[in-house]
């Protein structure tokens, strides 16, 4: 099997995967907010259901550095989407919560993402959507197992 052969399965798979980068489908903004900011809002909402949320919690959940999260939180705070409060139980810690406006933007983003995914499911149909899920899970397992070697 020649890897460089344009008709080879490996080349067709690479071409197929690269098409997604060209689309930038996961980089759409919601209003004036960047995908990274929306991701932090989602994280605050999800984690906030069970605990007070700190920059460190967000950093661990998203697997990015605390300074990166702090910069995003600063922008969200300036935009009025989050609030910071001193944690009464540990005064060295600051908890981050969504404001009402932050909650609205988070809900709008969730609706937009849901519409996109639901559109894909409608386009593929239930059977092919299930098949895609299984294949994507297998691809993840393959590369995740390979990473451990």
N, C-alpha and C positions, 0 to 999 in steps of 0.2 A: 504494500500500500504506500503510495507516494503522498506524503503530507502536503506537498506544494501543489498537487493536482487540484485545480479549481472545482472539479466535479466530485472530489472525495467527500466522504461524510464529514470528516473533521473540518474541512474548509467551509462546507455548507453550514455546519453548526456554528462555527466562529462568525460567519457572515450574519447568520440569524441573530446571534447574541449582540453583535455590534449595532444592529439596526436600532435597538432600544436606546443606546447612548445618543444616537443621532436625533431621536425624538425628544429627548429631555422631558419625557412624560412625567417623571417624578420631581421635576424642578419648577412646576407651575406655582405661581404665587396665589395667595388668597388675599385679595385687596392689595395692600402695600406690603404684606408680610411674606418673608422668605420661607421656603420649606423648612429650614433649620429652626426658625422661630415657631412655626406651626408644630413641628415635632416636639419642641420643648413644652408648648402649651398642652399638647396631648399627654405628654409625660406627667406634667403637673396634675392634670385631671385624673389620670389613671392612678398614680401613686397617692394622690390626695384622698382617694376613696377609703384608704386603709390607714394612713399615717400623716403626720405633719411632714411636709416636703422641704428638704434643704437642697442647696446647690450640689452638695456631695451626693445626695440621693439621685439627683438628675444625672449627674456625671457618671455614676456607676451604672445606672439603668441604660443610658444611651452609649456608654463606652467611649466617652470623650473626656477631655481634660476639664478640670474645674474652671480654669481661666476662660476656656471657650464658652462654657455654660454661663459664667459670670457676665461675659460680654453680651451674650444673647439676652440674659435676664435684664441687663441694663437697658437694652433697646426696648424690650417689652415693658419695662417699668416706665420709661419715658413716654411710651405710647399709651400708657394707662391700662395695659392688659393684665399686669400682675402687681401684687403688693408684696413688700417684704416686711416682716414683723419679727421682733426679737422673740425667740423661743423662751417662754416664761420658766420652763423647766431647766433649760441650759442656756444661760444668757450669752454664751459665746457663740451660739448657733442662731442662724436666721432662717425662719421658715418663709416659704414662697407660696402664695395662693393666687388663684385667678380672681380678677375683678369681675363684676357683672359684664363689662364690655369684653373682657378676655374670654368669658364663658360663651358669649354670643359668637365671637370669631371662631372659637374652637368648634362650636356646633356647626357653623357655616362650612368650615373646612371638612368636618366629618361627613356632612351631607354631600359635599362636592366629591370627596373620595368614594363614598358609597355609591353615588350615581355613576362614577367612572367604572368601578368594579362591577356593579350590576349591569351596566351596558356591555361589558366584556362577557359576562355570564350569558346575557341574552343573545349576544352575537355568536358565542360558541355553542350554546345549548348546555343542558345539564350534564349530559354524558361526557362531552369533550371537556367541560369545566372540571369535572371530577377527575378525568384522565390527566389534565394539566396539573392539578393539585398533586396527584400521586407522582407524576414525573418530576415536578419541581422539588418535592420532598426527597425523592431519590437522588436528584442532583445535589441537593444540600448534604445529604448523608455521605455521598461519595467524596465531595470536597472537604467536608468536615473530618471524615475518617482519614483522608489523605494528609490533612494538616497535622494530625497526631503522630504521624510516622516520623 
